Amino acid sequence: HLSLVWFRSDLRVNDNTALSVAASRGPVVGVFLGSRTQWRQHGHGPNKISFWLRGAAALGESLAKLNIPLLYRNTEHFDDAPETLLTLARELGAEALHFNREYPLNEWHRDEAVIEYFHRSGLKAHAHRDSVAFSPGELLTGKGDFYSVFTPFSRAWSRMVDASRLEVLDAPARQQTLEISSDPPPAVLGADAPETQASIERRWPAGEEEAANRLARFLEQRARRYAEDRDYPAIQGTSELSPYLSLGMISWRQCMQAVLTINQGHLRDGDAGLTAWVNELIWREFYQHVCWGFPKVCRGRAFQQHTEGLEWRDAPNDLAAWCEGRTGYPIVDAAMRQLTTTGWMHNRLRMVVAMFLSKHLLIDWRHGEAFFMEHLIDGDFAANNGGWQWAASTGTDAAPWFRIFNPTTQSQRFDAEGHFIAEWLPELAELPPRMRHSPSTDLVTDAEYPQPIIEHKTARQRALDAFKSLTRAD
Ligand code: FAD
């Protein structure tokens, strides 16, 4: 009863539902499909793609310890997956294919095509629920609709989650050696890779061992202060596990179990830091339900239909200034440099820069969403789209359109000493801390640091007018 296990964004051997089920039925061979063209079409840039391939290589090492071979195949497009997998299953004499479900639209369609192709050919294909506690559709409002507001979703989640949904599965036992050898891992970096790329790779080592160590360090050193520290980008107050969660080098269940262990068996009570952190993991699941329940968001559409009528500005120079971190708002520029230098940005700053682009510059949030995807090492369709539509006030549970963050006030509140600004904008590091939030022309010349590309009050009024002129139809 040989099974083929198809790994995608679940690059781990511990607590992997598809792998465990397959291994409980007999010997297993793993397969990973590199789909570079499709990944590029989904907007992923080199940071994420390299992390994906490095993760696949690390997975190959973990699987080798269990005598499970891992094969790599290239399928430029998702459309090639059914044929490639079926051919491989036939070559190996495998009876069944197992994989863990993914919920964005294209991934869903790819998987349905694979299941159908296998069934038509007389082979079994099993899709497992793994990346979420509840399959989309299992948690619905009293009226039977998908939740579009987070708080009632999280209440329902907390009420319904039970021990079986939180159970962490062991890695399968070592199997007997098969007559099939693993493929060499895919090449990741060209010799001419730029230095930033190499430094990003050093900053984010791939694999489940690294992920487990990060979780342990976070829980030991920072988690109990998470509620107080999580909003301050100069403090390392969050877990920095997002790249690992997005490619499944660690599971959300492993995170929750670790919390249960140190929080007297509670997820939603007890230590304030730990419960706040659990809440963020539920946000992660919420957005996966949103993208399945409201597939128009996967087609580039706003969740709130009437906001499609917004007259976004076509302003390529302003967009370029935002991308390159020269808007003249130090907190925005420092954050954008953090993103392009490290492949990651602090959550508070993701909200600040996303609101700045969509409100102050009145530039279509889809440009920002794409730029984030291109650079983020944790780029995740559901979370990224959810975050952008929140900031642009077009989404589920979105920020009310009239509440527009003042970037300078945000900077004064969340980076009061200007430490974060000084770290990313060395040209402002010599200024007294309190002057770093909005440096005046007598402190820095235009050549050293630009003046704001737009004045806050004017920009705010322009955004309010644009939103006011919309007529609600939905
Ligand atoms: P922690 O604070 O330690 O949180 C733990 C985990 O919970 C995270 O690793 C993540 O998996 C999940 N999580 C936390 N906040 C959110 C949230 N708001 N929505 C969904 N999941 C969450 N997160 C991504 O993983 N990928 C993205 O592409 C992404 N794009 C975003 C874009 C915008 C505009 C905004 C506002 C947020 C985005 N987020 C995204 C959510 C959030 O900013 C990151 O998950 C978080 O900053 C990652 O850091 P961390 O691992 O230290 O998080």
Residues whose N, C-alpha, C, O or C-beta is under 5 A from the ligand:
A	BS01	FAD	T238 S239 E240 L241 S242 L245 S246 E280 L281 W283 R284 M345 H346 N347 R350 M351 A354 L376 D378 G379 D380 A383 N384 G387 W388
